[in-house]
Amino acid sequence: MYKANKNGKEIELLTAKEVMQLLRISKATLIRWTKEGILPSIKIGRRILYDKNDILEVVEKHKRGVKEK
């Protein structure tokens, strides 16, 4: 996990491995969801990182979407 500042607010950036563990998904799923734009990512050099708050927001939106059906 990395910490960074975004608009004066500290954010936590997760590695791909950390996101896979958090969401309990495979590497193939993570890559597909990233390419499809389901999981927003930040590219810094060759490294792809994920804002933890963005990931949790995606999960929450999915939960609400499932409940509404």
CHARMM internal coordinates of N, CA and C (Angstrom, degrees):
IC EDIT
DIST 1 N 1 CA 1.4480
DIST 1 CA 1 C 1.5204
ANGL 1 N 1 CA 1 C 108.29
DIST 1 C 2 N 1.3082
ANGL 1 CA 1 C 2 N 114.69
DIHE 1 N 1 CA 1 C 2 N 140.87
DIST 2 N 2 CA 1.4507
ANGL 1 C 2 N 2 CA 122.03
DIHE 1 CA 1 C 2 N 2 CA 178.10
DIST 2 CA 2 C 1.5223
ANGL 2 N 2 CA 2 C 107.71
DIHE 1 C 2 N 2 CA 2 C -120.54
DIST 2 C 3 N 1.3028
ANGL 2 CA 2 C 3 N 115.62
DIHE 2 N 2 CA 2 C 3 N 153.73
DIST 3 N 3 CA 1.4740
ANGL 2 C 3 N 3 CA 120.43
DIHE 2 CA 2 C 3 N 3 CA 175.48
DIST 3 CA 3 C 1.5158
ANGL 3 N 3 CA 3 C 107.59
DIHE 2 C 3 N 3 CA 3 C -116.41
DIST 3 C 4 N 1.3362
ANGL 3 CA 3 C 4 N 115.49
DIHE 3 N 3 CA 3 C 4 N 141.91
DIST 4 N 4 CA 1.4582
ANGL 3 C 4 N 4 CA 121.50
DIHE 3 CA 3 C 4 N 4 CA -179.55
DIST 4 CA 4 C 1.5220
ANGL 4 N 4 CA 4 C 108.73
DIHE 3 C 4 N 4 CA 4 C -147.07
DIST 4 C 5 N 1.3168
ANGL 4 CA 4 C 5 N 116.55
DIHE 4 N 4 CA 4 C 5 N 168.87
DIST 5 N 5 CA 1.4613
ANGL 4 C 5 N 5 CA 121.54
DIHE 4 CA 4 C 5 N 5 CA 176.62
DIST 5 CA 5 C 1.5144
ANGL 5 N 5 CA 5 C 109.30
DIHE 4 C 5 N 5 CA 5 C -109.91
DIST 5 C 6 N 1.3160
ANGL 5 CA 5 C 6 N 115.20
DIHE 5 N 5 CA 5 C 6 N 134.62
DIST 6 N 6 CA 1.4592
ANGL 5 C 6 N 6 CA 122.38
DIHE 5 CA 5 C 6 N 6 CA 178.07
DIST 6 CA 6 C 1.5174
ANGL 6 N 6 CA 6 C 106.92
DIHE 5 C 6 N 6 CA 6 C -132.67
DIST 6 C 7 N 1.3106
ANGL 6 CA 6 C 7 N 116.07
DIHE 6 N 6 CA 6 C 7 N 112.76
DIST 7 N 7 CA 1.4605
ANGL 6 C 7 N 7 CA 121.28
DIHE 6 CA 6 C 7 N 7 CA -178.15
DIST 7 CA 7 C 1.5258
ANGL 7 N 7 CA 7 C 111.64
DIHE 6 C 7 N 7 CA 7 C 55.89
DIST 7 C 8 N 1.3233
ANGL 7 CA 7 C 8 N 116.69
DIHE 7 N 7 CA 7 C 8 N 40.16
DIST 8 N 8 CA 1.4564
ANGL 7 C 8 N 8 CA 121.80
DIHE 7 CA 7 C 8 N 8 CA 178.53
DIST 8 CA 8 C 1.5116
ANGL 8 N 8 CA 8 C 114.59
DIHE 7 C 8 N 8 CA 8 C 77.37
DIST 8 C 9 N 1.3348
ANGL 8 CA 8 C 9 N 116.77
DIHE 8 N 8 CA 8 C 9 N 5.38
DIST 9 N 9 CA 1.4562
ANGL 8 C 9 N 9 CA 121.62
DIHE 8 CA 8 C 9 N 9 CA -178.80
DIST 9 CA 9 C 1.5296
ANGL 9 N 9 CA 9 C 108.39
DIHE 8 C 9 N 9 CA 9 C -116.02
DIST 9 C 10 N 1.3271
ANGL 9 CA 9 C 10 N 116.25
DIHE 9 N 9 CA 9 C 10 N 134.11
DIST 10 N 10 CA 1.4566
ANGL 9 C 10 N 10 CA 119.94
DIHE 9 CA 9 C 10 N 10 CA -179.75
DIST 10 CA 10 C 1.5248
ANGL 10 N 10 CA 10 C 110.41
DIHE 9 C 10 N 10 CA 10 C -75.47
DIST 10 C 11 N 1.3308
ANGL 10 CA 10 C 11 N 115.94
DIHE 10 N 10 CA 10 C 11 N 132.84
DIST 11 N 11 CA 1.4549
ANGL 10 C 11 N 11 CA 121.15
DIHE 10 CA 10 C 11 N 11 CA 177.66
DIST 11 CA 11 C 1.5257
ANGL 11 N 11 CA 11 C 109.43
DIHE 10 C 11 N 11 CA 11 C -123.71
DIST 11 C 12 N 1.3260
ANGL 11 CA 11 C 12 N 115.37
DIHE 11 N 11 CA 11 C 12 N 156.12
DIST 12 N 12 CA 1.4617
ANGL 11 C 12 N 12 CA 121.41
DIHE 11 CA 11 C 12 N 12 CA 176.81
DIST 12 CA 12 C 1.5193
ANGL 12 N 12 CA 12 C 107.80
DIHE 11 C 12 N 12 CA 12 C -103.31
DIST 12 C 13 N 1.3280
ANGL 12 CA 12 C 13 N 115.88
DIHE 12 N 12 CA 12 C 13 N 127.33
DIST 13 N 13 CA 1.4498
ANGL 12 C 13 N 13 CA 121.05
DIHE 12 CA 12 C 13 N 13 CA 177.14
DIST 13 CA 13 C 1.5187
ANGL 13 N 13 CA 13 C 108.92
DIHE 12 C 13 N 13 CA 13 C -106.12
DIST 13 C 14 N 1.3215
ANGL 13 CA 13 C 14 N 115.57
DIHE 13 N 13 CA 13 C 14 N 130.23
DIST 14 N 14 CA 1.4555
ANGL 13 C 14 N 14 CA 121.48
DIHE 13 CA 13 C 14 N 14 CA -177.81
DIST 14 CA 14 C 1.5214
ANGL 14 N 14 CA 14 C 110.51
DIHE 13 C 14 N 14 CA 14 C -104.58
DIST 14 C 15 N 1.3145
ANGL 14 CA 14 C 15 N 115.47
DIHE 14 N 14 CA 14 C 15 N 147.63
DIST 15 N 15 CA 1.4647
ANGL 14 C 15 N 15 CA 120.79
DIHE 14 CA 14 C 15 N 15 CA 173.50
DIST 15 CA 15 C 1.5254
ANGL 15 N 15 CA 15 C 108.31
DIHE 14 C 15 N 15 CA 15 C -79.85
DIST 15 C 16 N 1.3251
ANGL 15 CA 15 C 16 N 115.54
DIHE 15 N 15 CA 15 C 16 N 169.28
DIST 16 N 16 CA 1.4649
ANGL 15 C 16 N 16 CA 120.35
DIHE 15 CA 15 C 16 N 16 CA 177.77
DIST 16 CA 16 C 1.5269
ANGL 16 N 16 CA 16 C 110.44
DIHE 15 C 16 N 16 CA 16 C -58.83
DIST 16 C 17 N 1.3119
ANGL 16 CA 16 C 17 N 116.63
DIHE 16 N 16 CA 16 C 17 N -43.22
DIST 17 N 17 CA 1.4647
ANGL 16 C 17 N 17 CA 120.99
DIHE 16 CA 16 C 17 N 17 CA -179.45
DIST 17 CA 17 C 1.5262
ANGL 17 N 17 CA 17 C 111.21
DIHE 16 C 17 N 17 CA 17 C -60.45
DIST 17 C 18 N 1.3240
ANGL 17 CA 17 C 18 N 116.53
DIHE 17 N 17 CA 17 C 18 N -41.75
DIST 18 N 18 CA 1.4672
ANGL 17 C 18 N 18 CA 120.55
DIHE 17 CA 17 C 18 N 18 CA 179.77
DIST 18 CA 18 C 1.5271
ANGL 18 N 18 CA 18 C 111.29
DIHE 17 C 18 N 18 CA 18 C -66.07
DIST 18 C 19 N 1.3294
ANGL 18 CA 18 C 19 N 117.05
DIHE 18 N 18 CA 18 C 19 N -38.07
DIST 19 N 19 CA 1.4711
ANGL 18 C 19 N 19 CA 120.59
DIHE 18 CA 18 C 19 N 19 CA 178.54
DIST 19 CA 19 C 1.5276
ANGL 19 N 19 CA 19 C 109.67
DIHE 18 C 19 N 19 CA 19 C -67.44
DIST 19 C 20 N 1.3303
ANGL 19 CA 19 C 20 N 116.84
DIHE 19 N 19 CA 19 C 20 N -41.72
DIST 20 N 20 CA 1.4625
ANGL 19 C 20 N 20 CA 120.28
DIHE 19 CA 19 C 20 N 20 CA 178.20
DIST 20 CA 20 C 1.5247
ANGL 20 N 20 CA 20 C 111.04
DIHE 19 C 20 N 20 CA 20 C -60.11
DIST 20 C 21 N 1.3301
ANGL 20 CA 20 C 21 N 116.88
DIHE 20 N 20 CA 20 C 21 N -40.90
DIST 21 N 21 CA 1.4615
ANGL 20 C 21 N 21 CA 120.69
DIHE 20 CA 20 C 21 N 21 CA 178.47
DIST 21 CA 21 C 1.5279
ANGL 21 N 21 CA 21 C 111.35
DIHE 20 C 21 N 21 CA 21 C -69.05
DIST 21 C 22 N 1.3220
ANGL 21 CA 21 C 22 N 116.43
DIHE 21 N 21 CA 21 C 22 N -42.48
DIST 22 N 22 CA 1.4624
ANGL 21 C 22 N 22 CA 121.04
DIHE 21 CA 21 C 22 N 22 CA -178.98
DIST 22 CA 22 C 1.5284
ANGL 22 N 22 CA 22 C 111.53
DIHE 21 C 22 N 22 CA 22 C -62.27
DIST 22 C 23 N 1.3360
ANGL 22 CA 22 C 23 N 116.44
DIHE 22 N 22 CA 22 C 23 N -45.18
DIST 23 N 23 CA 1.4572
ANGL 22 C 23 N 23 CA 121.17
DIHE 22 CA 22 C 23 N 23 CA -176.53
DIST 23 CA 23 C 1.5261
ANGL 23 N 23 CA 23 C 113.41
DIHE 22 C 23 N 23 CA 23 C -92.32
DIST 23 C 24 N 1.3377
ANGL 23 CA 23 C 24 N 115.87
DIHE 23 N 23 CA 23 C 24 N -7.37
DIST 24 N 24 CA 1.4678
ANGL 23 C 24 N 24 CA 121.69
DIHE 23 CA 23 C 24 N 24 CA -177.35
DIST 24 CA 24 C 1.5238
ANGL 24 N 24 CA 24 C 111.00
DIHE 23 C 24 N 24 CA 24 C 55.32
DIST 24 C 25 N 1.3323
ANGL 24 CA 24 C 25 N 115.11
DIHE 24 N 24 CA 24 C 25 N 53.17
DIST 25 N 25 CA 1.4579
ANGL 24 C 25 N 25 CA 121.56
DIHE 24 CA 24 C 25 N 25 CA 178.67
DIST 25 CA 25 C 1.5243
ANGL 25 N 25 CA 25 C 109.28
DIHE 24 C 25 N 25 CA 25 C -124.14
DIST 25 C 26 N 1.3294
ANGL 25 CA 25 C 26 N 115.46
DIHE 25 N 25 CA 25 C 26 N 162.78
DIST 26 N 26 CA 1.4569
ANGL 25 C 26 N 26 CA 120.70
DIHE 25 CA 25 C 26 N 26 CA 179.50
DIST 26 CA 26 C 1.5298
ANGL 26 N 26 CA 26 C 110.31
DIHE 25 C 26 N 26 CA 26 C -82.30
DIST 26 C 27 N 1.3214
ANGL 26 CA 26 C 27 N 114.77
DIHE 26 N 26 CA 26 C 27 N 168.02
DIST 27 N 27 CA 1.4557
ANGL 26 C 27 N 27 CA 120.19
DIHE 26 CA 26 C 27 N 27 CA 178.10
DIST 27 CA 27 C 1.5301
ANGL 27 N 27 CA 27 C 110.53
DIHE 26 C 27 N 27 CA 27 C -63.71
DIST 27 C 28 N 1.3363
ANGL 27 CA 27 C 28 N 116.22
DIHE 27 N 27 CA 27 C 28 N -38.84
DIST 28 N 28 CA 1.4696
ANGL 27 C 28 N 28 CA 120.26
DIHE 27 CA 27 C 28 N 28 CA 179.24
DIST 28 CA 28 C 1.5314
ANGL 28 N 28 CA 28 C 110.91
DIHE 27 C 28 N 28 CA 28 C -61.98
DIST 28 C 29 N 1.3204
ANGL 28 CA 28 C 29 N 116.89
DIHE 28 N 28 CA 28 C 29 N -41.75
DIST 29 N 29 CA 1.4680
ANGL 28 C 29 N 29 CA 120.91
DIHE 28 CA 28 C 29 N 29 CA 178.45
DIST 29 CA 29 C 1.5253
ANGL 29 N 29 CA 29 C 110.45
DIHE 28 C 29 N 29 CA 29 C -65.43
DIST 29 C 30 N 1.3197
ANGL 29 CA 29 C 30 N 116.96
DIHE 29 N 29 CA 29 C 30 N -43.37
DIST 30 N 30 CA 1.4653
ANGL 29 C 30 N 30 CA 120.56
DIHE 29 CA 29 C 30 N 30 CA 179.09
DIST 30 CA 30 C 1.5277
ANGL 30 N 30 CA 30 C 110.62
DIHE 29 C 30 N 30 CA 30 C -59.74
DIST 30 C 31 N 1.3173
ANGL 30 CA 30 C 31 N 116.58
DIHE 30 N 30 CA 30 C 31 N -45.76
DIST 31 N 31 CA 1.4657
ANGL 30 C 31 N 31 CA 120.69
DIHE 30 CA 30 C 31 N 31 CA 179.43
DIST 31 CA 31 C 1.5248
ANGL 31 N 31 CA 31 C 110.44
DIHE 30 C 31 N 31 CA 31 C -62.00
DIST 31 C 32 N 1.3281
ANGL 31 CA 31 C 32 N 116.70
DIHE 31 N 31 CA 31 C 32 N -45.50
DIST 32 N 32 CA 1.4715
ANGL 31 C 32 N 32 CA 120.47
DIHE 31 CA 31 C 32 N 32 CA -179.20
DIST 32 CA 32 C 1.5286
ANGL 32 N 32 CA 32 C 110.81
DIHE 31 C 32 N 32 CA 32 C -63.12
DIST 32 C 33 N 1.3272
ANGL 32 CA 32 C 33 N 117.43
DIHE 32 N 32 CA 32 C 33 N -47.23
DIST 33 N 33 CA 1.4614
ANGL 32 C 33 N 33 CA 120.93
DIHE 32 CA 32 C 33 N 33 CA -179.29
DIST 33 CA 33 C 1.5247
ANGL 33 N 33 CA 33 C 111.24
DIHE 32 C 33 N 33 CA 33 C -63.64
DIST 33 C 34 N 1.3225
ANGL 33 CA 33 C 34 N 117.03
DIHE 33 N 33 CA 33 C 34 N -34.72
DIST 34 N 34 CA 1.4646
ANGL 33 C 34 N 34 CA 120.49
DIHE 33 CA 33 C 34 N 34 CA 178.09
DIST 34 CA 34 C 1.5295
ANGL 34 N 34 CA 34 C 109.77
DIHE 33 C 34 N 34 CA 34 C -67.94
DIST 34 C 35 N 1.3380
ANGL 34 CA 34 C 35 N 116.87
DIHE 34 N 34 CA 34 C 35 N -47.19
DIST 35 N 35 CA 1.4732
ANGL 34 C 35 N 35 CA 121.23
DIHE 34 CA 34 C 35 N 35 CA 179.77
DIST 35 CA 35 C 1.5223
ANGL 35 N 35 CA 35 C 111.78
DIHE 34 C 35 N 35 CA 35 C -62.56
DIST 35 C 36 N 1.3331
ANGL 35 CA 35 C 36 N 116.76
DIHE 35 N 35 CA 35 C 36 N -36.52
DIST 36 N 36 CA 1.4697
ANGL 35 C 36 N 36 CA 121.35
DIHE 35 CA 35 C 36 N 36 CA -179.59
DIST 36 CA 36 C 1.5210
ANGL 36 N 36 CA 36 C 112.66
DIHE 35 C 36 N 36 CA 36 C -79.04
DIST 36 C 37 N 1.3371
ANGL 36 CA 36 C 37 N 117.18
DIHE 36 N 36 CA 36 C 37 N -7.94
DIST 37 N 37 CA 1.4578
ANGL 36 C 37 N 37 CA 121.04
DIHE 36 CA 36 C 37 N 37 CA 178.93
DIST 37 CA 37 C 1.5198
ANGL 37 N 37 CA 37 C 113.66
DIHE 36 C 37 N 37 CA 37 C 82.94
DIST 37 C 38 N 1.3171
ANGL 37 CA 37 C 38 N 117.23
DIHE 37 N 37 CA 37 C 38 N 9.22
DIST 38 N 38 CA 1.4626
ANGL 37 C 38 N 38 CA 120.49
DIHE 37 CA 37 C 38 N 38 CA 178.18
DIST 38 CA 38 C 1.5216
ANGL 38 N 38 CA 38 C 109.89
DIHE 37 C 38 N 38 CA 38 C -67.40
DIST 38 C 39 N 1.3319
ANGL 38 CA 38 C 39 N 115.53
DIHE 38 N 38 CA 38 C 39 N -42.37
DIST 39 N 39 CA 1.4654
ANGL 38 C 39 N 39 CA 121.36
DIHE 38 CA 38 C 39 N 39 CA 177.05
DIST 39 CA 39 C 1.5251
ANGL 39 N 39 CA 39 C 108.85
DIHE 38 C 39 N 39 CA 39 C -108.17
DIST 39 C 40 N 1.3248
ANGL 39 CA 39 C 40 N 117.80
DIHE 39 N 39 CA 39 C 40 N 112.83
DIST 40 N 40 CA 1.4607
ANGL 39 C 40 N 40 CA 119.82
DIHE 39 CA 39 C 40 N 40 CA 178.21
DIST 40 CA 40 C 1.5257
ANGL 40 N 40 CA 40 C 110.20
DIHE 39 C 40 N 40 CA 40 C -67.03
DIST 40 C 41 N 1.3276
ANGL 40 CA 40 C 41 N 115.64
DIHE 40 N 40 CA 40 C 41 N 139.68
DIST 41 N 41 CA 1.4614
ANGL 40 C 41 N 41 CA 120.17
DIHE 40 CA 40 C 41 N 41 CA -178.41
DIST 41 CA 41 C 1.5182
ANGL 41 N 41 CA 41 C 110.43
DIHE 40 C 41 N 41 CA 41 C -131.66
DIST 41 C 42 N 1.3160
ANGL 41 CA 41 C 42 N 114.16
DIHE 41 N 41 CA 41 C 42 N 164.98
DIST 42 N 42 CA 1.4656
ANGL 41 C 42 N 42 CA 122.13
DIHE 41 CA 41 C 42 N 42 CA 178.98
DIST 42 CA 42 C 1.5166
ANGL 42 N 42 CA 42 C 106.43
DIHE 41 C 42 N 42 CA 42 C -125.79
DIST 42 C 43 N 1.3124
ANGL 42 CA 42 C 43 N 117.06
DIHE 42 N 42 CA 42 C 43 N 124.27
DIST 43 N 43 CA 1.4572
ANGL 42 C 43 N 43 CA 120.09
DIHE 42 CA 42 C 43 N 43 CA 178.74
DIST 43 CA 43 C 1.5241
ANGL 43 N 43 CA 43 C 108.97
DIHE 42 C 43 N 43 CA 43 C -99.72
DIST 43 C 44 N 1.3204
ANGL 43 CA 43 C 44 N 115.33
DIHE 43 N 43 CA 43 C 44 N 122.47
DIST 44 N 44 CA 1.4611
ANGL 43 C 44 N 44 CA 122.03
DIHE 43 CA 43 C 44 N 44 CA 178.19
DIST 44 CA 44 C 1.5252
ANGL 44 N 44 CA 44 C 105.91
DIHE 43 C 44 N 44 CA 44 C -123.16
DIST 44 C 45 N 1.3106
ANGL 44 CA 44 C 45 N 116.03
DIHE 44 N 44 CA 44 C 45 N 104.79
DIST 45 N 45 CA 1.4529
ANGL 44 C 45 N 45 CA 119.72
DIHE 44 CA 44 C 45 N 45 CA -173.88
DIST 45 CA 45 C 1.5163
ANGL 45 N 45 CA 45 C 108.82
DIHE 44 C 45 N 45 CA 45 C 65.51
DIST 45 C 46 N 1.3211
ANGL 45 CA 45 C 46 N 116.80
DIHE 45 N 45 CA 45 C 46 N -125.17
DIST 46 N 46 CA 1.4646
ANGL 45 C 46 N 46 CA 121.09
DIHE 45 CA 45 C 46 N 46 CA 177.78
DIST 46 CA 46 C 1.5188
ANGL 46 N 46 CA 46 C 112.26
DIHE 45 C 46 N 46 CA 46 C -94.79
DIST 46 C 47 N 1.3063
ANGL 46 CA 46 C 47 N 116.95
DIHE 46 N 46 CA 46 C 47 N -5.11
DIST 47 N 47 CA 1.4641
ANGL 46 C 47 N 47 CA 122.08
DIHE 46 CA 46 C 47 N 47 CA -175.35
DIST 47 CA 47 C 1.5325
ANGL 47 N 47 CA 47 C 110.28
DIHE 46 C 47 N 47 CA 47 C -92.75
DIST 47 C 48 N 1.3223
ANGL 47 CA 47 C 48 N 115.45
DIHE 47 N 47 CA 47 C 48 N 136.05
DIST 48 N 48 CA 1.4613
ANGL 47 C 48 N 48 CA 121.25
DIHE 47 CA 47 C 48 N 48 CA 175.20
DIST 48 CA 48 C 1.5217
ANGL 48 N 48 CA 48 C 107.31
DIHE 47 C 48 N 48 CA 48 C -106.87
DIST 48 C 49 N 1.3290
ANGL 48 CA 48 C 49 N 115.48
DIHE 48 N 48 CA 48 C 49 N 124.46
DIST 49 N 49 CA 1.4615
ANGL 48 C 49 N 49 CA 121.90
DIHE 48 CA 48 C 49 N 49 CA -179.83
DIST 49 CA 49 C 1.5242
ANGL 49 N 49 CA 49 C 109.22
DIHE 48 C 49 N 49 CA 49 C -122.00
DIST 49 C 50 N 1.3121
ANGL 49 CA 49 C 50 N 115.16
DIHE 49 N 49 CA 49 C 50 N 163.32
DIST 50 N 50 CA 1.4608
ANGL 49 C 50 N 50 CA 121.88
DIHE 49 CA 49 C 50 N 50 CA -176.66
DIST 50 CA 50 C 1.5182
ANGL 50 N 50 CA 50 C 109.35
DIHE 49 C 50 N 50 CA 50 C -130.66
DIST 50 C 51 N 1.3329
ANGL 50 CA 50 C 51 N 116.34
DIHE 50 N 50 CA 50 C 51 N 132.11
DIST 51 N 51 CA 1.4649
ANGL 50 C 51 N 51 CA 121.45
DIHE 50 CA 50 C 51 N 51 CA 175.92
DIST 51 CA 51 C 1.5274
ANGL 51 N 51 CA 51 C 107.39
DIHE 50 C 51 N 51 CA 51 C -72.44
DIST 51 C 52 N 1.3125
ANGL 51 CA 51 C 52 N 116.52
DIHE 51 N 51 CA 51 C 52 N 121.75
DIST 52 N 52 CA 1.4587
ANGL 51 C 52 N 52 CA 121.23
DIHE 51 CA 51 C 52 N 52 CA -176.51
DIST 52 CA 52 C 1.5268
ANGL 52 N 52 CA 52 C 111.40
DIHE 51 C 52 N 52 CA 52 C -57.21
DIST 52 C 53 N 1.3172
ANGL 52 CA 52 C 53 N 117.66
DIHE 52 N 52 CA 52 C 53 N -40.77
DIST 53 N 53 CA 1.4677
ANGL 52 C 53 N 53 CA 120.51
DIHE 52 CA 52 C 53 N 53 CA 179.30
DIST 53 CA 53 C 1.5265
ANGL 53 N 53 CA 53 C 111.51
DIHE 52 C 53 N 53 CA 53 C -63.27
DIST 53 C 54 N 1.3335
ANGL 53 CA 53 C 54 N 117.25
DIHE 53 N 53 CA 53 C 54 N -38.42
DIST 54 N 54 CA 1.4648
ANGL 53 C 54 N 54 CA 120.83
DIHE 53 CA 53 C 54 N 54 CA 177.42
DIST 54 CA 54 C 1.5243
ANGL 54 N 54 CA 54 C 110.77
DIHE 53 C 54 N 54 CA 54 C -63.26
DIST 54 C 55 N 1.3207
ANGL 54 CA 54 C 55 N 116.50
DIHE 54 N 54 CA 54 C 55 N -42.40
DIST 55 N 55 CA 1.4598
ANGL 54 C 55 N 55 CA 121.02
DIHE 54 CA 54 C 55 N 55 CA 179.99
DIST 55 CA 55 C 1.5221
ANGL 55 N 55 CA 55 C 110.32
DIHE 54 C 55 N 55 CA 55 C -63.71
DIST 55 C 56 N 1.3171
ANGL 55 CA 55 C 56 N 116.69
DIHE 55 N 55 CA 55 C 56 N -46.01
DIST 56 N 56 CA 1.4664
ANGL 55 C 56 N 56 CA 120.37
DIHE 55 CA 55 C 56 N 56 CA 179.99
DIST 56 CA 56 C 1.5273
ANGL 56 N 56 CA 56 C 111.24
DIHE 55 C 56 N 56 CA 56 C -64.70
DIST 56 C 57 N 1.3287
ANGL 56 CA 56 C 57 N 116.74
DIHE 56 N 56 CA 56 C 57 N -34.13
DIST 57 N 57 CA 1.4680
ANGL 56 C 57 N 57 CA 121.12
DIHE 56 CA 56 C 57 N 57 CA 177.70
DIST 57 CA 57 C 1.5282
ANGL 57 N 57 CA 57 C 110.58
DIHE 56 C 57 N 57 CA 57 C -65.83
DIST 57 C 58 N 1.3234
ANGL 57 CA 57 C 58 N 117.29
DIHE 57 N 57 CA 57 C 58 N -41.45
DIST 58 N 58 CA 1.4667
ANGL 57 C 58 N 58 CA 121.29
DIHE 57 CA 57 C 58 N 58 CA 177.65
DIST 58 CA 58 C 1.5213
ANGL 58 N 58 CA 58 C 109.99
DIHE 57 C 58 N 58 CA 58 C -61.17
DIST 58 C 59 N 1.3200
ANGL 58 CA 58 C 59 N 116.61
DIHE 58 N 58 CA 58 C 59 N -43.69
DIST 59 N 59 CA 1.4710
ANGL 58 C 59 N 59 CA 121.10
DIHE 58 CA 58 C 59 N 59 CA 179.08
DIST 59 CA 59 C 1.5255
ANGL 59 N 59 CA 59 C 109.88
DIHE 58 C 59 N 59 CA 59 C -61.88
DIST 59 C 60 N 1.3152
ANGL 59 CA 59 C 60 N 116.75
DIHE 59 N 59 CA 59 C 60 N -44.12
DIST 60 N 60 CA 1.4690
ANGL 59 C 60 N 60 CA 120.71
DIHE 59 CA 59 C 60 N 60 CA -178.96
DIST 60 CA 60 C 1.5349
ANGL 60 N 60 CA 60 C 110.86
DIHE 59 C 60 N 60 CA 60 C -64.46
DIST 60 C 61 N 1.3276
ANGL 60 CA 60 C 61 N 117.25
DIHE 60 N 60 CA 60 C 61 N -42.38
DIST 61 N 61 CA 1.4717
ANGL 60 C 61 N 61 CA 120.52
DIHE 60 CA 60 C 61 N 61 CA 178.08
DIST 61 CA 61 C 1.5232
ANGL 61 N 61 CA 61 C 110.40
DIHE 60 C 61 N 61 CA 61 C -61.80
DIST 61 C 62 N 1.3297
ANGL 61 CA 61 C 62 N 116.32
DIHE 61 N 61 CA 61 C 62 N -40.00
DIST 62 N 62 CA 1.4615
ANGL 61 C 62 N 62 CA 119.94
DIHE 61 CA 61 C 62 N 62 CA 179.04
DIST 62 CA 62 C 1.5311
ANGL 62 N 62 CA 62 C 110.49
DIHE 61 C 62 N 62 CA 62 C -64.23
DIST 62 C 63 N 1.3153
ANGL 62 CA 62 C 63 N 116.76
DIHE 62 N 62 CA 62 C 63 N -41.48
DIST 63 N 63 CA 1.4685
ANGL 62 C 63 N 63 CA 120.68
DIHE 62 CA 62 C 63 N 63 CA 178.66
DIST 63 CA 63 C 1.5199
ANGL 63 N 63 CA 63 C 110.50
DIHE 62 C 63 N 63 CA 63 C -60.49
DIST 63 C 64 N 1.3273
ANGL 63 CA 63 C 64 N 116.24
DIHE 63 N 63 CA 63 C 64 N -45.99
DIST 64 N 64 CA 1.4690
ANGL 63 C 64 N 64 CA 120.19
DIHE 63 CA 63 C 64 N 64 CA -179.85
DIST 64 CA 64 C 1.5147
ANGL 64 N 64 CA 64 C 110.17
DIHE 63 C 64 N 64 CA 64 C -63.73
DIST 64 C 65 N 1.3318
ANGL 64 CA 64 C 65 N 117.29
DIHE 64 N 64 CA 64 C 65 N -40.30
DIST 65 N 65 CA 1.4634
ANGL 64 C 65 N 65 CA 121.42
DIHE 64 CA 64 C 65 N 65 CA 179.49
DIST 65 CA 65 C 1.5110
ANGL 65 N 65 CA 65 C 112.24
DIHE 64 C 65 N 65 CA 65 C -63.33
DIST 65 C 66 N 1.3150
ANGL 65 CA 65 C 66 N 116.61
DIHE 65 N 65 CA 65 C 66 N -39.06
DIST 66 N 66 CA 1.4727
ANGL 65 C 66 N 66 CA 121.06
DIHE 65 CA 65 C 66 N 66 CA -179.89
DIST 66 CA 66 C 1.5128
ANGL 66 N 66 CA 66 C 109.59
DIHE 65 C 66 N 66 CA 66 C -69.15
DIST 66 C 67 N 1.3390
ANGL 66 CA 66 C 67 N 117.55
DIHE 66 N 66 CA 66 C 67 N -39.57
DIST 67 N 67 CA 1.4571
ANGL 66 C 67 N 67 CA 121.40
DIHE 66 CA 66 C 67 N 67 CA -178.17
DIST 67 CA 67 C 1.5282
ANGL 67 N 67 CA 67 C 111.31
DIHE 66 C 67 N 67 CA 67 C -66.59
DIST 67 C 68 N 1.3481
ANGL 67 CA 67 C 68 N 116.47
DIHE 67 N 67 CA 67 C 68 N -32.24
DIST 68 N 68 CA 1.4670
ANGL 67 C 68 N 68 CA 119.97
DIHE 67 CA 67 C 68 N 68 CA -175.50
DIST 68 CA 68 C 1.5271
ANGL 68 N 68 CA 68 C 112.15
DIHE 67 C 68 N 68 CA 68 C -75.39
DIST 68 C 69 N 1.3197
ANGL 68 CA 68 C 69 N 118.40
DIHE 68 N 68 CA 68 C 69 N -19.37
DIST 69 N 69 CA 1.4781
ANGL 68 C 69 N 69 CA 120.91
DIHE 68 CA 68 C 69 N 69 CA -176.73
DIST 69 CA 69 C 1.5011
ANGL 69 N 69 CA 69 C 111.33
DIHE 68 C 69 N 69 CA 69 C -77.04
END
COOR INIT
IC SEED 1 N 1 CA 1 C
IC BUILD
